[in-house]
Amino acid sequence: MSVMVKRWYRSRRSQFIIFTITLVCIIYYLNLHASLQREPDLDLTRRFIENRIEEALREDKGTGCEIPHLDPFAKEVMQFDVVIPPIKCKGNDWVRCYHSECRVVKSILKTTKNVVCKYQDIIYENDYKYHLGPPTEVVGDKPYILDKSDHVKVKCTGTHEKSLLSSTWVGYTLGFRKSVERKSPPPFREDSLNVLIFGFDSTSKNGFIRKMPKSYEYLKNTVKATILHGFIENRIEEALREDKGTGCEIPHLDPFAKEVMQFDVVIPPIKCKGNDWVRCYHSECRVVKSILKTTKNVVCKYQDIIYENDYKYHLGPPTEVVGDKPYILDKSDHVKVKCTGTHEKSLLSSTWVGYTLGFRKSVERKSPPPFREDSLNVLIFGFDSTSKNGFIRKMPKSYEYLKNTVKATILHGYNIVGDGTPAALFPILTGKTELELPDVRKTTKTNGTLDSMPFIFYKLKEDGYRTAYFEDMPWIGTFQYRFNGFRRQPADHYLRSFYLEESTGGKKWWQKTGSKFCVGDTPQFQLMMNITDQFLRLDGKRFGFTFIADITHDNANMISVADDAMLRFLQTLVQRNVFEDTLFMVMGDHGPR
């Protein structure tokens, strides 16, 4: 029997092995097929998170970060609201810059003859040093082209048509030098959005609503800007938590509460004196037509204001330009100009010295990386020491426009990461808090500067962006008041040396020489808006951060003088369809302190 079994096994051994292998394969296939029908753990986790978020968004259980609504006009705050009269700047600037071209304004040329302006670029060296470039003389309506700096000191002379005496104007103006080096955007990044951040120092959201109503209204209703009521509005993080009741309850504060409105003061408009002889547009600076029309033999000497570092700059050699010939900005975005001329109704020579700015042509830009050619522009526009409620209360036109026209998203829960301006701007511009960055404070023994920090300007320049950082009170600058500043200007277009020269290192402010709120014949906040508008008209991808402090830092009510100008600025951006390819943010670093 056993012999027969062995013979049978040997005779069918091959079939048996084949059968066994086939059976094993079938079992393996069935197991594999079953496993393919199951979701991986990662997909299960994803579905779980999605379901949790959907559930949290469907049912408001009050467990997330409840950001309170603070009424910008609550009585508690309105008791402190004061109406500030407009800033009135004296005189009329002779020169203005648009982009890189600075020229004597038409109104000056119309009434002043023989206008000659000397432009000196205000050249940044580091955050505590700048120098004036050599004076460049430009005659009449000829432009001065910004090249070495974005801003210039200008001294113009000319003779008013109704006077025999020569008039002199000295002022400061700014534009954008052409000589900014830009990298080409990476592939497919050529059309990325431009970015403009426009800030007001010490300005909260409610402060902006309260004191800048026209601007706020325009941003809200015309621009349809997104108002960031909460930095993360949908409470996603809270939805993922199992422990309920741990969210941040942000109270609602009425911007017009009686407690704050008792301090509300109506501030009169700022009125600046005189007429600038020279203005720049982009890289071309010229005597304005109004000056050339009324002033003969206008000769201007332009001196580039050349940046060396944040604490040092120098004026370039003067370049003489006659009549309506342009001065081209090349070494700086800004110049000091001195013009002389004889007014058509006077035998005496007139002199004007001033400062103007544009955009030098010599800015090197990199090509965007592939597929980055069309990335968004970015503009951040900030007001120092302005809270959200302060903006609502004192900028009602702007707030209403942002909210209802622009349809802006209001970040009700946006908050500062610490105390003071650096605690607001460092996280935005570097992605890190001050404590996470190297210690370069003046109180430390190190001589370190901010140059090594991961500022977004550097990253975006590699992405093909043209960059700008505009701040108007350099003696208490965000990066210089407590810190050692920069050895090299952080952005392509940087106003520090311009304002150091124009304000004589802040003496204009403290000694109250002339109107401290004016640059020539223009309110300083208006100049900031003008140069920002010019910046947005430059070619290529753009990232800009404009931060207005002079009208907001010391007086929470004074931002109201900028409401009409801010509204016009917003309306201009809407009319030009800027928001089609630009991420635009209006912010304050903190409220009044």
C-alpha positions in Angstrom: 0.0 0.0 0.0 2.7 2.4 0.9 4.6 1.5 -2.3 1.5 2.4 -4.3 1.1 5.8 -2.5 4.7 6.6 -3.1 4.3 5.7 -6.8 1.2 7.9 -7.0 2.9 10.9 -5.3 6.0 10.6 -7.6 3.8 10.4 -10.6 1.7 13.5 -9.7 4.4 15.5 -7.8 4.7 18.2 -10.5 0.9 18.7 -10.6 0.8 19.0 -6.8 3.6 21.6 -6.7 1.8 23.7 -9.4 -1.5 23.4 -7.6 0.1 24.5 -4.3 1.8 27.6 -5.9 -1.5 28.5 -7.6 -3.4 28.3 -4.4 -0.9 30.5 -2.6 -1.0 33.1 -5.4 -4.8 33.2 -5.2 -4.8 33.8 -1.5 -2.1 36.5 -1.8 -4.1 38.2 -4.5 -7.3 38.2 -2.5 -5.5 39.7 0.5 -3.8 42.3 -1.7 -7.1 43.2 -3.3 -8.7 43.7 0.0 -5.9 45.9 1.2 -6.2 48.1 -1.9 -9.8 48.7 -1.1 -8.9 50.1 2.3 -7.9 53.7 2.8 -4.3 54.3 4.0 -4.0 55.7 7.5 -3.0 59.1 6.1 -6.3 59.3 4.1 -8.3 58.3 7.1 -6.6 61.0 9.1 -7.2 63.5 6.4 -10.9 62.6 6.2 -11.2 62.8 9.9 -9.7 66.3 9.9 -11.9 67.4 7.1 -15.0 66.1 8.9 -14.0 67.8 12.1 -13.5 71.1 10.3 -16.8 70.8 8.4 -18.6 70.0 11.7 -17.0 73.0 13.4 -17.9 75.3 10.6 -21.5 74.0 10.5 -22.2 74.3 14.2 -20.9 77.3 16.1 -20.4 75.8 19.5 -18.5 78.7 20.9 -15.4 76.6 21.4 -13.1 78.3 18.9 -11.1 81.5 19.2 -13.9 84.0 19.8 -12.5 87.3 18.6 -14.5 90.1 20.2 -15.9 92.9 18.3 -14.6 96.2 19.6 -16.7 99.1 18.5 -14.3 101.8 17.1 -16.8 104.4 18.2 -17.6 103.1 21.6 -18.2 105.9 24.1 -15.4 104.6 26.2 -12.9 105.4 23.4 -14.8 108.3 21.8 -14.3 110.4 25.0 -10.7 110.6 24.0 -11.4 111.3 20.4 -10.1 114.7 19.3 -10.6 116.3 16.0 -7.2 117.3 14.7 -7.0 120.1 12.2 -5.4 119.3 8.8 -1.7 119.6 8.5 -0.9 122.8 6.7 2.5 122.7 5.1 3.9 126.1 4.1 5.3 127.1 0.8 5.2 125.3 -2.5 7.7 122.7 -3.5 9.5 123.6 -6.7 10.5 120.1 -7.6 8.7 116.8 -7.6 9.7 113.3 -8.7 7.7 110.7 -10.4 9.4 107.4 -10.7 13.0 108.2 -11.6 12.4 111.7 -13.1 12.5 114.8 -11.0 11.3 118.1 -12.5 10.4 121.6 -11.5 6.6 121.7 -11.2 4.7 123.5 -13.8 3.2 126.0 -11.4 6.7 127.2 -10.5 7.9 127.3 -14.1 4.8 129.3 -14.9 5.6 132.1 -12.4 9.3 131.9 -12.1 11.9 132.5 -14.7 15.5 131.3 -15.0 14.9 128.4 -12.7 18.0 126.4 -12.0 18.0 123.5 -9.5 20.9 121.6 -8.0 20.0 118.1 -7.1 22.0 116.1 -4.5 21.1 112.4 -4.1 20.5 111.3 -0.5 22.7 108.2 -0.5 22.1 105.5 2.1 25.2 104.0 3.7 23.6 102.2 6.6 20.6 102.8 8.9 22.6 105.5 10.8 24.6 107.0 8.0 24.0 108.5 4.7 25.6 111.2 2.6 24.6 113.7 0.0 25.8 113.1 -3.5 27.5 115.8 -5.5 25.1 118.5 -6.7 23.8 118.2 -10.3 22.5 121.4 -11.8 19.4 121.2 -14.0 17.9 124.2 -15.7 14.3 125.0 -16.3 11.9 122.1 -16.9 14.7 119.6 -17.7 14.4 116.5 -15.6 16.8 115.1 -13.0 17.0 111.4 -13.3 17.2 109.4 -10.1 20.0 106.9 -10.4 22.1 106.7 -7.2 19.2 107.2 -4.8 15.5 107.2 -4.6 15.5 110.7 -3.0 17.2 114.0 -3.5 17.9 117.3 -1.8 17.2 120.1 -4.2 18.1 123.7 -4.2 16.5 125.8 -6.8 16.8 129.5 -7.7 14.7 131.6 -10.0 13.1 135.0 -10.4 9.4 135.4 -9.9 7.5 137.1 -12.7 6.3 139.8 -10.2 9.7 140.4 -8.6 13.1 141.5 -9.5 14.7 139.5 -6.7 15.9 136.0 -7.1 14.0 133.3 -5.1 15.5 130.2 -3.6 13.8 127.0 -2.7 15.5 124.2 -0.9 13.6 121.0 -0.4 13.6 117.3 -0.6 11.7 115.0 -2.9 11.8 111.4 -3.8 11.0 108.9 -6.5 12.5 105.6 -7.7 16.0 105.3 -9.2 16.2 103.2 -12.3 19.4 101.5 -11.2 17.7 98.9 -8.9 19.0 95.5 -9.7 16.3 92.9 -10.0 16.6 89.2 -10.5 14.6 87.5 -13.1 11.6 85.7 -11.6 11.9 81.9 -11.5 10.0 79.9 -14.1 6.3 80.2 -13.9 6.7 83.0 -11.3 6.8 85.9 -13.9 3.2 86.9 -13.3 3.0 86.4 -9.5 1.2 89.1 -7.6 2.9 92.4 -6.6 2.7 93.1 -2.9 2.3 96.4 -1.2 2.1 96.8 2.5 1.0 100.2 3.6 1.2 100.8 7.3 0.5 103.5 9.8 2.6 103.5 12.9 0.8 103.0 16.2 -2.5 102.7 14.4 -5.1 100.0 15.4 -7.8 98.8 13.1 -10.5 100.5 15.1 -8.4 103.7 15.3 -8.1 103.6 11.5 -11.9 103.1 11.2 -12.6 105.9 13.6 -10.0 108.4 12.4 -9.7 107.5 8.7 -13.4 106.9 7.8 -13.1 107.9 4.2 -10.1 105.6 3.5 -11.8 102.8 5.5 -15.0 103.2 3.7 -13.3 103.2 0.3 -11.2 100.2 1.1 -14.3 98.3 2.4 -17.0 99.3 -0.1 -15.1 100.2 -3.2 -11.9 98.3 -3.1 -13.8 95.4 -1.5 -10.7 94.8 0.6 -10.7 91.8 2.9 -10.7 93.0 6.5 -8.8 90.5 8.6 -11.0 90.4 11.7 -9.1 87.3 12.8 -5.7 86.1 11.7 -7.2 82.7 11.2 -10.9 83.3 10.8 -12.3 79.8 10.7 -10.9 78.5 13.9 -9.4 75.5 12.2 -6.8 74.9 14.9 -9.5 74.9 17.6 -11.7 72.6 15.5 -8.9 70.0 15.7 -8.6 70.2 19.4 -10.5 67.7 21.6 -10.4 69.9 24.6 -13.1 72.5 24.3 -13.3 76.0 25.8 -9.6 76.8 25.2 -10.0 79.4 22.5 -9.0 83.1 22.7 -12.0 85.2 23.5 -11.3 88.6 21.8 -13.7 91.2 23.0 -15.6 93.6 20.8 -14.6 97.2 21.6 -16.8 100.0 20.3 -14.6 102.4 18.3 -17.1 105.2 19.2 -17.6 104.3 22.9 -18.1 107.4 25.0 -15.1 106.4 27.0 -12.8 107.0 24.0 -14.9 109.7 22.2 -14.2 112.1 25.1 -10.7 112.2 23.8 -11.6 112.7 20.2 -10.4 115.9 18.7 -10.9 117.3 15.2 -7.5 118.1 13.6 -7.4 120.8 10.9 -5.8 119.9 7.6 -2.1 120.2 7.1 -1.1 123.2 4.9 2.4 123.4 3.5 3.9 126.6 2.3 5.7 127.5 -0.9 6.0 125.8 -4.3 8.5 123.2 -5.1 10.4 123.9 -8.2 11.4 120.4 -9.1 9.6 117.1 -9.1 10.6 113.7 -10.2 8.6 111.0 -12.0 10.3 107.7 -12.1 13.9 108.4 -13.0 13.4 111.9 -14.5 13.5 115.1 -12.4 12.5 118.4 -14.0 11.6 121.9 -13.0 7.8 122.1 -12.9 6.1 124.0 -15.7 4.6 126.5 -13.5 8.0 127.6 -12.3 9.4 127.7 -15.9 6.4 129.8 -17.0 7.0 132.5 -14.5 10.7 132.3 -13.9 13.5 132.9 -16.4 17.0 131.5 -16.5 16.2 128.7 -14.2 19.3 126.7 -13.4 19.1 123.8 -10.9 21.9 121.9 -9.3 21.1 118.3 -8.3 22.9 116.4 -5.7 22.1 112.7 -5.3 21.5 111.7 -1.7 23.7 108.6 -1.7 23.1 105.9 0.9 26.2 104.4 2.6 24.6 102.6 5.6 21.7 103.3 7.9 23.7 105.9 9.8 25.7 107.5 7.0 25.0 109.0 3.6 26.6 111.6 1.4 25.5 114.1 -1.2 26.9 113.4 -4.6 28.6 116.2 -6.6 26.2 118.8 -7.9 25.0 118.5 -11.5 23.8 121.6 -13.1 20.7 121.4 -15.3 19.3 124.4 -17.2 15.7 125.2 -17.8 13.4 122.4 -18.6 16.1 119.8 -19.2 15.7 116.7 -17.1 18.0 115.3 -14.4 18.0 111.6 -14.6 18.2 109.6 -11.4 20.9 107.1 -11.6 23.0 106.8 -8.4 20.1 107.4 -6.0 16.3 107.6 -5.9 16.4 111.0 -4.3 18.2 114.3 -4.7 18.8 117.6 -3.1 18.1 120.4 -5.5 19.1 124.0 -5.5 17.5 126.1 -8.3 17.9 129.8 -9.1 16.0 131.9 -11.5 14.6 135.3 -12.1 10.9 135.8 -11.8 9.4 137.5 -14.8 8.1 140.3 -12.7 11.3 140.8 -10.8 14.9 141.7 -11.5 16.2 139.8 -8.6 17.2 136.2 -8.7 15.1 133.7 -6.8 16.5 130.6 -5.2 14.7 127.4 -4.2 16.3 124.5 -2.3 14.4 121.3 -1.8 14.4 117.6 -1.9 12.7 115.3 -4.4 12.6 111.7 -5.2 11.8 109.2 -7.9 13.2 105.9 -9.0 16.7 105.5 -10.4 17.0 103.5 -13.6 20.1 101.5 -12.5 18.3 98.9 -10.4 19.4 95.4 -11.2 16.7 92.8 -11.2 16.8 89.1 -11.5 14.6 87.2 -13.9 11.8 85.4 -12.2 12.2 81.6 -11.9 10.2 79.4 -14.3 6.4 79.6 -13.7 6.9 82.6 -11.3 6.7 85.3 -13.9 3.1 86.2 -13.0 3.1 85.9 -9.2 1.2 88.6 -7.3 2.5 92.0 -6.5 2.3 92.8 -2.8 1.7 96.2 -1.1 1.5 96.6 2.6 0.4 100.1 3.7 0.7 100.8 7.4 0.0 103.6 9.9 2.1 103.7 13.0 0.3 103.7 16.4 -3.1 103.2 14.8 -5.5 100.6 16.2 -8.3 99.1 14.1 -10.9 101.1 16.2 -8.8 104.2 15.8 -8.8 103.8 12.0 -12.6 103.2 12.0 -13.1 106.3 14.1 -10.7 108.7 12.5 -10.6 107.4 8.9 -14.3 106.8 8.2 -14.2 107.4 4.5 -11.2 105.1 3.9 -12.6 102.4 6.2 -16.0 102.6 4.5 -14.5 102.4 1.1 -12.3 99.5 2.0 -15.1 97.6 3.6 -18.0 98.3 1.2 -16.4 99.1 -2.2 -13.1 97.2 -2.1 -14.8 94.4 -0.1 -11.6 94.1 2.0 -11.3 91.3 4.5 -11.0 92.7 8.0 -8.8 90.7 10.2 -10.6 91.1 13.5 -8.3 88.8 15.3 -5.0 90.0 13.9 -2.6 90.7 16.7 0.9 91.9 17.5 3.5 89.4 18.6 4.9 91.4 21.6 5.1 95.1 22.2 6.1 97.9 19.9 6.6 98.3 16.2 9.3 95.6 15.8 7.0 93.1 17.5 4.5 93.7 14.7 6.9 94.0 11.7 9.5 91.4 12.4 7.1 88.5 12.2 5.6 89.9 9.0 8.9 90.6 7.3 11.0 87.7 8.6 8.5 85.0 9.8 10.2 85.1 13.2 9.7 87.1 16.5 12.4 89.3 17.8 13.5 86.7 20.3 14.0 84.1 17.6 16.4 86.4 15.7 20.0 87.3 16.4 20.4 89.9 19.1 21.5 93.1 17.4 20.2 95.6 19.9 22.2 98.7 20.6 22.4 97.8 24.3 24.3 94.6 23.5 28.1 94.6 23.0 27.9 93.0 19.6 28.2 95.0 16.4 25.8 92.8 14.6 23.3 94.3 12.1 20.0 93.2 10.6 21.6 92.3 7.3 21.9 88.6 8.1 18.2 88.2 9.1 15.8 86.5 6.7 13.9 89.5 5.6 11.3 88.9 2.9 12.9 91.6 0.7 15.9 89.3 0.1 13.8 86.3 -0.7 11.6 88.2 -3.1 14.5 89.8 -4.9 15.7 86.3 -5.7 12.2 85.7 -7.1 12.5 88.6 -9.5 10.7 91.3 -7.5 11.5 95.0 -7.2 11.3 95.8 -3.5 10.6 99.0 -1.6 10.5 99.9 2.1 9.3 103.4 2.8 9.3 104.7 6.4 9.2 108.4 7.2 10.7 109.0 10.7 14.3 107.7 10.5 15.3 109.1 13.9 12.9 106.6 15.6 13.1 104.0 12.8 11.7 100.5 13.3 15.1 99.0 12.7 17.3 101.7 14.1 15.6 103.0 17.4 16.7 99.9 19.4 18.7 98.0 16.8 21.9 98.6 14.8 20.1 98.9 11.5 21.4 97.8 8.2 24.9 98.1 6.6 23.3 97.7 3.2 19.8 99.0 2.4 17.4 96.1 2.7 15.2 97.0 -0.3 15.9 98.3 -3.8 14.1 101.6 -2.9 14.7 102.8 0.7 13.9 106.3 2.0 16.1 106.4 5.1 18.8 108.6 3.8 16.3 110.9 2.1 14.5 111.6 5.3 17.7 111.9 7.3 18.9 114.6 4.9 15.5 116.3 4.5 14.8 116.4 8.2 18.5 117.2 9.1 18.5 114.0 11.2 15.2 114.8 12.8 16.0 118.4 13.8 13.2 119.6 11.6 10.9 117.6 13.9 12.3 118.5 17.3 13.2 122.1 16.5 10.0 122.7 14.6 11.8 124.4 11.7 9.0 125.1 9.2 6.2 122.6 9.2 7.5 119.3 10.5 4.6 117.5 8.7 5.6 118.8 5.3 8.3 117.9 2.7 8.4 121.1 0.7 5.0 122.0 -0.4 3.5 118.5 0.2 2.3 116.9 3.5 4.6 114.1 4.3 1.9 111.5 4.4 0.8 112.6 0.9 4.4 112.3 -0.3 4.4 108.7 1.0 1.2 107.9 -0.9 2.5 109.6 -4.0 5.8 107.7 -4.1 3.9 104.5 -3.3 1.6 105.1 -6.3 4.7 105.7 -8.4 6.2 102.5 -7.2 3.2 100.5 -8.3 3.5 101.9 -11.8 7.0 100.5 -12.3 7.5 97.5 -14.5 8.0 94.0 -13.2 6.9 92.3 -10.1 6.8 94.6 -7.0 6.8 94.2 -3.2 6.3 97.4 -1.3 5.9 98.3 2.4 4.9 101.9 3.2 4.8 102.9 6.8 3.5 106.3 7.8 4.4 107.5 11.3 4.7 111.3 11.4 1.0 112.1 11.8 0.2 109.0 13.9 3.0 108.3 16.3 2.4 111.1 18.8 -1.3 111.8 18.3 -4.0 109.2 17.7 -6.4 111.9 16.4 -4.1 113.3 13.7 -4.5 110.4 11.3 -7.8 111.9 10.3 -5.9 114.5 8.2 -5.0 111.7 5.8 -8.5 110.3 5.4 -9.3 112.2 2.2 -5.8 111.5 0.7 -6.1 107.9 1.6 -9.5 107.6 0.0 -8.1 109.2 -3.2 -5.2 106.8 -3.1 -7.5 103.8 -2.8 -9.7 105.1 -5.5 -6.7 105.5 -7.8 -5.7 102.0 -7.2 -9.2 100.7 -8.0 -9.4 102.8 -11.2 -6.1 101.4 -12.4 -7.2 97.8 -11.5 -4.2 97.4 -9.3 -6.0 94.9 -7.1 -6.3 92.5 -10.1 -2.7 91.4 -9.6 -1.7 92.9 -6.2 -2.3 91.7 -2.7 -3.0 94.9 -0.8 -2.9 95.2 3.0 -3.7 98.2 5.2 -2.5 97.8 8.7 -1.4 99.4 12.0 1.4 98.0 14.1 -0.3 98.7 17.4 -2.7 101.3 18.9 -1.7 104.5 20.6 0.5 104.1 23.7 
